[in-house]
Amino acid sequence: MADYTVEFAGTGETITVADTQTLLRACLDAGIAQEYSCRVGMCLACSAEILEGEVVQPAAHALTEAEGERYALTCMARPQSDLVLDRGSYPPSIDGDTEADAVADD
């Protein structure tokens, strides 16, 4: 088991997170007000942009493959290195702008 430092850009908040713990659980345990809703990787409410570092998040089904490299769903993501995250940034898919939506609107 390894522990990593997670810094939240622009907030001055830093926590230590074990590689076996989700980022969301560590935030809640530390009293950090991280947004969340479903806790199962589907709603994107807990998204954070990965500015530095790497996470593993195999059950983050709401993210596209490209988004999964740039964004963490904190309810699913576990650190694989020290991290710098921006909790104020969300992946483009949170807007729901998909081809299927465009067809449905016609």
CNS distance restraints for C-alpha pairs under 8 A (distance, minus, plus):
assign (resid   1 and name CA) (resid  18 and name CA) 6.83 0.50 0.50
assign (resid   1 and name CA) (resid  19 and name CA) 6.36 0.50 0.50
assign (resid   1 and name CA) (resid  20 and name CA) 7.09 0.50 0.50
assign (resid   2 and name CA) (resid  18 and name CA) 5.68 0.50 0.50
assign (resid   2 and name CA) (resid  19 and name CA) 5.61 0.50 0.50
assign (resid   3 and name CA) (resid  16 and name CA) 6.34 0.50 0.50
assign (resid   3 and name CA) (resid  17 and name CA) 5.44 0.50 0.50
assign (resid   3 and name CA) (resid  18 and name CA) 4.20 0.50 0.50
assign (resid   3 and name CA) (resid  19 and name CA) 6.03 0.50 0.50
assign (resid   4 and name CA) (resid  16 and name CA) 5.50 0.50 0.50
assign (resid   4 and name CA) (resid  17 and name CA) 5.28 0.50 0.50
assign (resid   4 and name CA) (resid  18 and name CA) 6.19 0.50 0.50
assign (resid   4 and name CA) (resid  19 and name CA) 7.19 0.50 0.50
assign (resid   4 and name CA) (resid  79 and name CA) 6.79 0.50 0.50
assign (resid   4 and name CA) (resid  80 and name CA) 7.60 0.50 0.50
assign (resid   4 and name CA) (resid  81 and name CA) 5.92 0.50 0.50
assign (resid   4 and name CA) (resid  82 and name CA) 4.88 0.50 0.50
assign (resid   4 and name CA) (resid  83 and name CA) 7.53 0.50 0.50
assign (resid   5 and name CA) (resid  14 and name CA) 6.83 0.50 0.50
assign (resid   5 and name CA) (resid  15 and name CA) 5.82 0.50 0.50
assign (resid   5 and name CA) (resid  16 and name CA) 4.62 0.50 0.50
assign (resid   5 and name CA) (resid  17 and name CA) 6.36 0.50 0.50
assign (resid   5 and name CA) (resid  81 and name CA) 7.85 0.50 0.50
assign (resid   5 and name CA) (resid  82 and name CA) 4.86 0.50 0.50
assign (resid   5 and name CA) (resid  83 and name CA) 6.33 0.50 0.50
assign (resid   6 and name CA) (resid  14 and name CA) 5.52 0.50 0.50
assign (resid   6 and name CA) (resid  15 and name CA) 5.30 0.50 0.50
assign (resid   6 and name CA) (resid  16 and name CA) 6.07 0.50 0.50
assign (resid   6 and name CA) (resid  17 and name CA) 6.91 0.50 0.50
assign (resid   6 and name CA) (resid  82 and name CA) 5.82 0.50 0.50
assign (resid   6 and name CA) (resid  83 and name CA) 4.67 0.50 0.50
assign (resid   6 and name CA) (resid  84 and name CA) 5.86 0.50 0.50
assign (resid   6 and name CA) (resid  85 and name CA) 7.33 0.50 0.50
assign (resid   7 and name CA) (resid  12 and name CA) 7.44 0.50 0.50
assign (resid   7 and name CA) (resid  13 and name CA) 5.99 0.50 0.50
assign (resid   7 and name CA) (resid  14 and name CA) 4.31 0.50 0.50
assign (resid   7 and name CA) (resid  15 and name CA) 6.60 0.50 0.50
assign (resid   7 and name CA) (resid  83 and name CA) 6.14 0.50 0.50
assign (resid   7 and name CA) (resid  84 and name CA) 4.76 0.50 0.50
assign (resid   7 and name CA) (resid  85 and name CA) 6.30 0.50 0.50
assign (resid   8 and name CA) (resid  12 and name CA) 6.66 0.50 0.50
assign (resid   8 and name CA) (resid  13 and name CA) 5.53 0.50 0.50
assign (resid   8 and name CA) (resid  14 and name CA) 6.26 0.50 0.50
assign (resid   8 and name CA) (resid  84 and name CA) 5.76 0.50 0.50
assign (resid   8 and name CA) (resid  85 and name CA) 4.95 0.50 0.50
assign (resid   8 and name CA) (resid  86 and name CA) 5.82 0.50 0.50
assign (resid   8 and name CA) (resid  87 and name CA) 6.90 0.50 0.50
assign (resid   9 and name CA) (resid  13 and name CA) 7.86 0.50 0.50
assign (resid   9 and name CA) (resid  84 and name CA) 6.34 0.50 0.50
assign (resid   9 and name CA) (resid  85 and name CA) 5.87 0.50 0.50
assign (resid   9 and name CA) (resid  86 and name CA) 5.23 0.50 0.50
assign (resid   9 and name CA) (resid  87 and name CA) 7.66 0.50 0.50
assign (resid  10 and name CA) (resid  86 and name CA) 7.74 0.50 0.50
assign (resid  15 and name CA) (resid  26 and name CA) 7.56 0.50 0.50
assign (resid  15 and name CA) (resid  27 and name CA) 7.55 0.50 0.50
assign (resid  15 and name CA) (resid  30 and name CA) 7.33 0.50 0.50
assign (resid  16 and name CA) (resid  26 and name CA) 7.72 0.50 0.50
assign (resid  17 and name CA) (resid  21 and name CA) 6.47 0.50 0.50
assign (resid  17 and name CA) (resid  22 and name CA) 7.80 0.50 0.50
assign (resid  17 and name CA) (resid  23 and name CA) 6.91 0.50 0.50
assign (resid  17 and name CA) (resid  26 and name CA) 6.07 0.50 0.50
assign (resid  17 and name CA) (resid  79 and name CA) 7.18 0.50 0.50
assign (resid  18 and name CA) (resid  78 and name CA) 7.83 0.50 0.50
assign (resid  18 and name CA) (resid  79 and name CA) 7.30 0.50 0.50
assign (resid  19 and name CA) (resid  78 and name CA) 5.57 0.50 0.50
assign (resid  19 and name CA) (resid  79 and name CA) 5.26 0.50 0.50
assign (resid  19 and name CA) (resid  80 and name CA) 6.28 0.50 0.50
assign (resid  20 and name CA) (resid  78 and name CA) 6.48 0.50 0.50
assign (resid  21 and name CA) (resid  25 and name CA) 6.74 0.50 0.50
assign (resid  21 and name CA) (resid  26 and name CA) 6.81 0.50 0.50
assign (resid  21 and name CA) (resid  78 and name CA) 5.88 0.50 0.50
assign (resid  21 and name CA) (resid  79 and name CA) 7.99 0.50 0.50
assign (resid  22 and name CA) (resid  26 and name CA) 6.40 0.50 0.50
assign (resid  22 and name CA) (resid  74 and name CA) 6.42 0.50 0.50
assign (resid  22 and name CA) (resid  75 and name CA) 5.96 0.50 0.50
assign (resid  22 and name CA) (resid  76 and name CA) 5.83 0.50 0.50
assign (resid  22 and name CA) (resid  77 and name CA) 5.39 0.50 0.50
assign (resid  22 and name CA) (resid  78 and name CA) 4.77 0.50 0.50
assign (resid  22 and name CA) (resid  79 and name CA) 7.66 0.50 0.50
assign (resid  23 and name CA) (resid  27 and name CA) 6.16 0.50 0.50
assign (resid  23 and name CA) (resid  74 and name CA) 4.86 0.50 0.50
assign (resid  23 and name CA) (resid  75 and name CA) 6.43 0.50 0.50
assign (resid  23 and name CA) (resid  76 and name CA) 7.47 0.50 0.50
assign (resid  23 and name CA) (resid  77 and name CA) 6.00 0.50 0.50
assign (resid  23 and name CA) (resid  78 and name CA) 6.00 0.50 0.50
assign (resid  23 and name CA) (resid  79 and name CA) 7.35 0.50 0.50
assign (resid  24 and name CA) (resid  28 and name CA) 6.17 0.50 0.50
assign (resid  24 and name CA) (resid  34 and name CA) 6.87 0.50 0.50
assign (resid  24 and name CA) (resid  46 and name CA) 7.73 0.50 0.50
assign (resid  24 and name CA) (resid  74 and name CA) 4.80 0.50 0.50
assign (resid  24 and name CA) (resid  75 and name CA) 4.91 0.50 0.50
assign (resid  24 and name CA) (resid  76 and name CA) 7.76 0.50 0.50
assign (resid  25 and name CA) (resid  29 and name CA) 6.04 0.50 0.50
assign (resid  25 and name CA) (resid  75 and name CA) 7.21 0.50 0.50
assign (resid  26 and name CA) (resid  30 and name CA) 6.12 0.50 0.50
assign (resid  27 and name CA) (resid  31 and name CA) 6.19 0.50 0.50
assign (resid  27 and name CA) (resid  32 and name CA) 4.93 0.50 0.50
assign (resid  27 and name CA) (resid  33 and name CA) 7.13 0.50 0.50
assign (resid  27 and name CA) (resid  34 and name CA) 6.42 0.50 0.50
assign (resid  28 and name CA) (resid  32 and name CA) 5.67 0.50 0.50
assign (resid  28 and name CA) (resid  33 and name CA) 6.92 0.50 0.50
assign (resid  28 and name CA) (resid  34 and name CA) 7.14 0.50 0.50
assign (resid  34 and name CA) (resid  46 and name CA) 6.83 0.50 0.50
assign (resid  34 and name CA) (resid  87 and name CA) 7.70 0.50 0.50
assign (resid  35 and name CA) (resid  45 and name CA) 6.08 0.50 0.50
assign (resid  35 and name CA) (resid  46 and name CA) 5.12 0.50 0.50
assign (resid  36 and name CA) (resid  44 and name CA) 7.90 0.50 0.50
assign (resid  36 and name CA) (resid  45 and name CA) 5.02 0.50 0.50
assign (resid  36 and name CA) (resid  46 and name CA) 4.50 0.50 0.50
assign (resid  36 and name CA) (resid  75 and name CA) 7.48 0.50 0.50
assign (resid  37 and name CA) (resid  43 and name CA) 6.89 0.50 0.50
assign (resid  37 and name CA) (resid  45 and name CA) 6.11 0.50 0.50
assign (resid  37 and name CA) (resid  46 and name CA) 7.30 0.50 0.50
assign (resid  38 and name CA) (resid  42 and name CA) 6.78 0.50 0.50
assign (resid  38 and name CA) (resid  43 and name CA) 6.10 0.50 0.50
assign (resid  39 and name CA) (resid  75 and name CA) 5.30 0.50 0.50
assign (resid  39 and name CA) (resid  76 and name CA) 7.61 0.50 0.50
assign (resid  40 and name CA) (resid  59 and name CA) 7.78 0.50 0.50
assign (resid  40 and name CA) (resid  60 and name CA) 7.76 0.50 0.50
assign (resid  40 and name CA) (resid  75 and name CA) 6.71 0.50 0.50
assign (resid  40 and name CA) (resid  76 and name CA) 7.02 0.50 0.50
assign (resid  41 and name CA) (resid  59 and name CA) 6.50 0.50 0.50
assign (resid  41 and name CA) (resid  60 and name CA) 4.74 0.50 0.50
assign (resid  41 and name CA) (resid  61 and name CA) 6.23 0.50 0.50
assign (resid  41 and name CA) (resid  62 and name CA) 6.26 0.50 0.50
assign (resid  41 and name CA) (resid  73 and name CA) 6.31 0.50 0.50
assign (resid  41 and name CA) (resid  75 and name CA) 6.38 0.50 0.50
assign (resid  41 and name CA) (resid  76 and name CA) 6.05 0.50 0.50
assign (resid  42 and name CA) (resid  60 and name CA) 6.98 0.50 0.50
assign (resid  42 and name CA) (resid  61 and name CA) 6.36 0.50 0.50
assign (resid  42 and name CA) (resid  62 and name CA) 4.86 0.50 0.50
assign (resid  43 and name CA) (resid  62 and name CA) 7.02 0.50 0.50
assign (resid  44 and name CA) (resid  62 and name CA) 6.91 0.50 0.50
assign (resid  44 and name CA) (resid  73 and name CA) 6.58 0.50 0.50
assign (resid  44 and name CA) (resid  90 and name CA) 7.67 0.50 0.50
assign (resid  44 and name CA) (resid  94 and name CA) 6.50 0.50 0.50
assign (resid  46 and name CA) (resid  73 and name CA) 5.56 0.50 0.50
assign (resid  46 and name CA) (resid  74 and name CA) 5.52 0.50 0.50
assign (resid  46 and name CA) (resid  75 and name CA) 6.60 0.50 0.50
assign (resid  46 and name CA) (resid  87 and name CA) 7.98 0.50 0.50
assign (resid  47 and name CA) (resid  71 and name CA) 6.48 0.50 0.50
assign (resid  47 and name CA) (resid  72 and name CA) 5.58 0.50 0.50
assign (resid  47 and name CA) (resid  73 and name CA) 4.59 0.50 0.50
assign (resid  47 and name CA) (resid  74 and name CA) 6.15 0.50 0.50
assign (resid  47 and name CA) (resid  87 and name CA) 6.74 0.50 0.50
assign (resid  47 and name CA) (resid  89 and name CA) 7.16 0.50 0.50
assign (resid  47 and name CA) (resid  90 and name CA) 5.65 0.50 0.50
assign (resid  47 and name CA) (resid  91 and name CA) 7.37 0.50 0.50
assign (resid  48 and name CA) (resid  71 and name CA) 5.57 0.50 0.50
assign (resid  48 and name CA) (resid  72 and name CA) 5.28 0.50 0.50
assign (resid  48 and name CA) (resid  73 and name CA) 6.57 0.50 0.50
assign (resid  48 and name CA) (resid  74 and name CA) 7.03 0.50 0.50
assign (resid  48 and name CA) (resid  85 and name CA) 5.94 0.50 0.50
assign (resid  48 and name CA) (resid  86 and name CA) 5.31 0.50 0.50
assign (resid  48 and name CA) (resid  87 and name CA) 4.37 0.50 0.50
assign (resid  48 and name CA) (resid  88 and name CA) 6.68 0.50 0.50
assign (resid  48 and name CA) (resid  89 and name CA) 5.71 0.50 0.50
assign (resid  48 and name CA) (resid  90 and name CA) 6.22 0.50 0.50
assign (resid  49 and name CA) (resid  70 and name CA) 5.98 0.50 0.50
assign (resid  49 and name CA) (resid  71 and name CA) 4.36 0.50 0.50
assign (resid  49 and name CA) (resid  72 and name CA) 6.24 0.50 0.50
assign (resid  49 and name CA) (resid  85 and name CA) 5.53 0.50 0.50
assign (resid  49 and name CA) (resid  86 and name CA) 5.01 0.50 0.50
assign (resid  49 and name CA) (resid  87 and name CA) 6.53 0.50 0.50
assign (resid  49 and name CA) (resid  88 and name CA) 7.80 0.50 0.50
assign (resid  49 and name CA) (resid  89 and name CA) 5.56 0.50 0.50
assign (resid  49 and name CA) (resid  90 and name CA) 6.68 0.50 0.50
assign (resid  49 and name CA) (resid  91 and name CA) 7.72 0.50 0.50
assign (resid  50 and name CA) (resid  54 and name CA) 7.57 0.50 0.50
assign (resid  50 and name CA) (resid  70 and name CA) 5.41 0.50 0.50
assign (resid  50 and name CA) (resid  71 and name CA) 5.29 0.50 0.50
assign (resid  50 and name CA) (resid  72 and name CA) 6.45 0.50 0.50
assign (resid  50 and name CA) (resid  83 and name CA) 7.27 0.50 0.50
assign (resid  50 and name CA) (resid  84 and name CA) 6.30 0.50 0.50
assign (resid  50 and name CA) (resid  85 and name CA) 4.83 0.50 0.50
assign (resid  50 and name CA) (resid  86 and name CA) 6.64 0.50 0.50
assign (resid  51 and name CA) (resid  70 and name CA) 7.75 0.50 0.50
assign (resid  51 and name CA) (resid  83 and name CA) 7.47 0.50 0.50
assign (resid  51 and name CA) (resid  84 and name CA) 5.32 0.50 0.50
assign (resid  51 and name CA) (resid  85 and name CA) 5.49 0.50 0.50
assign (resid  51 and name CA) (resid  86 and name CA) 6.86 0.50 0.50
assign (resid  52 and name CA) (resid  82 and name CA) 7.71 0.50 0.50
assign (resid  52 and name CA) (resid  83 and name CA) 5.31 0.50 0.50
assign (resid  52 and name CA) (resid  84 and name CA) 4.93 0.50 0.50
assign (resid  52 and name CA) (resid  85 and name CA) 7.07 0.50 0.50
assign (resid  53 and name CA) (resid  80 and name CA) 7.49 0.50 0.50
assign (resid  53 and name CA) (resid  81 and name CA) 5.54 0.50 0.50
assign (resid  53 and name CA) (resid  82 and name CA) 5.71 0.50 0.50
assign (resid  53 and name CA) (resid  83 and name CA) 4.58 0.50 0.50
assign (resid  53 and name CA) (resid  84 and name CA) 6.71 0.50 0.50
assign (resid  54 and name CA) (resid  79 and name CA) 6.31 0.50 0.50
assign (resid  54 and name CA) (resid  80 and name CA) 5.35 0.50 0.50
assign (resid  54 and name CA) (resid  81 and name CA) 5.63 0.50 0.50
assign (resid  54 and name CA) (resid  82 and name CA) 7.60 0.50 0.50
assign (resid  54 and name CA) (resid  83 and name CA) 6.84 0.50 0.50
assign (resid  55 and name CA) (resid  72 and name CA) 7.22 0.50 0.50
assign (resid  55 and name CA) (resid  77 and name CA) 5.85 0.50 0.50
assign (resid  55 and name CA) (resid  78 and name CA) 5.40 0.50 0.50
assign (resid  55 and name CA) (resid  79 and name CA) 4.43 0.50 0.50
assign (resid  55 and name CA) (resid  80 and name CA) 4.99 0.50 0.50
assign (resid  55 and name CA) (resid  81 and name CA) 7.17 0.50 0.50
assign (resid  56 and name CA) (resid  77 and name CA) 5.57 0.50 0.50
assign (resid  56 and name CA) (resid  78 and name CA) 5.39 0.50 0.50
assign (resid  56 and name CA) (resid  79 and name CA) 6.48 0.50 0.50
assign (resid  56 and name CA) (resid  80 and name CA) 6.62 0.50 0.50
assign (resid  57 and name CA) (resid  68 and name CA) 7.93 0.50 0.50
assign (resid  57 and name CA) (resid  72 and name CA) 7.51 0.50 0.50
assign (resid  57 and name CA) (resid  73 and name CA) 7.52 0.50 0.50
assign (resid  57 and name CA) (resid  76 and name CA) 5.41 0.50 0.50
assign (resid  57 and name CA) (resid  77 and name CA) 4.44 0.50 0.50
assign (resid  57 and name CA) (resid  78 and name CA) 6.44 0.50 0.50
assign (resid  58 and name CA) (resid  76 and name CA) 7.66 0.50 0.50
assign (resid  59 and name CA) (resid  76 and name CA) 6.48 0.50 0.50
assign (resid  60 and name CA) (resid  68 and name CA) 7.60 0.50 0.50
assign (resid  60 and name CA) (resid  73 and name CA) 6.53 0.50 0.50
assign (resid  60 and name CA) (resid  76 and name CA) 6.23 0.50 0.50
assign (resid  60 and name CA) (resid  77 and name CA) 7.83 0.50 0.50
assign (resid  63 and name CA) (resid  67 and name CA) 5.53 0.50 0.50
assign (resid  63 and name CA) (resid  68 and name CA) 5.59 0.50 0.50
assign (resid  63 and name CA) (resid  91 and name CA) 7.75 0.50 0.50
assign (resid  63 and name CA) (resid  93 and name CA) 7.32 0.50 0.50
assign (resid  64 and name CA) (resid  68 and name CA) 6.09 0.50 0.50
assign (resid  64 and name CA) (resid  93 and name CA) 7.91 0.50 0.50
assign (resid  65 and name CA) (resid  69 and name CA) 6.80 0.50 0.50
assign (resid  66 and name CA) (resid  70 and name CA) 6.86 0.50 0.50
assign (resid  67 and name CA) (resid  71 and name CA) 5.57 0.50 0.50
assign (resid  67 and name CA) (resid  91 and name CA) 6.33 0.50 0.50
assign (resid  68 and name CA) (resid  72 and name CA) 6.54 0.50 0.50
assign (resid  71 and name CA) (resid  90 and name CA) 7.48 0.50 0.50
assign (resid  71 and name CA) (resid  91 and name CA) 6.63 0.50 0.50
assign (resid  72 and name CA) (resid  76 and name CA) 7.83 0.50 0.50
assign (resid  72 and name CA) (resid  77 and name CA) 5.92 0.50 0.50
assign (resid  73 and name CA) (resid  77 and name CA) 5.71 0.50 0.50
assign (resid  74 and name CA) (resid  78 and name CA) 7.79 0.50 0.50
assign (resid  79 and name CA) (resid  83 and name CA) 7.31 0.50 0.50
assign (resid  90 and name CA) (resid  94 and name CA) 6.74 0.50 0.50
assign (resid  92 and name CA) (resid  96 and name CA) 7.74 0.50 0.50
assign (resid  92 and name CA) (resid  97 and name CA) 7.68 0.50 0.50
assign (resid  93 and name CA) (resid  97 and name CA) 6.29 0.50 0.50
assign (resid  93 and name CA) (resid  98 and name CA) 7.45 0.50 0.50
assign (resid  96 and name CA) (resid 101 and name CA) 7.21 0.50 0.50
assign (resid  97 and name CA) (resid 101 and name CA) 6.45 0.50 0.50
assign (resid  97 and name CA) (resid 102 and name CA) 7.41 0.50 0.50
assign (resid  98 and name CA) (resid 102 and name CA) 6.54 0.50 0.50
assign (resid  99 and name CA) (resid 103 and name CA) 6.36 0.50 0.50
assign (resid 100 and name CA) (resid 104 and name CA) 6.19 0.50 0.50
assign (resid 101 and name CA) (resid 105 and name CA) 6.23 0.50 0.50
assign (resid 102 and name CA) (resid 106 and name CA) 6.79 0.50 0.50
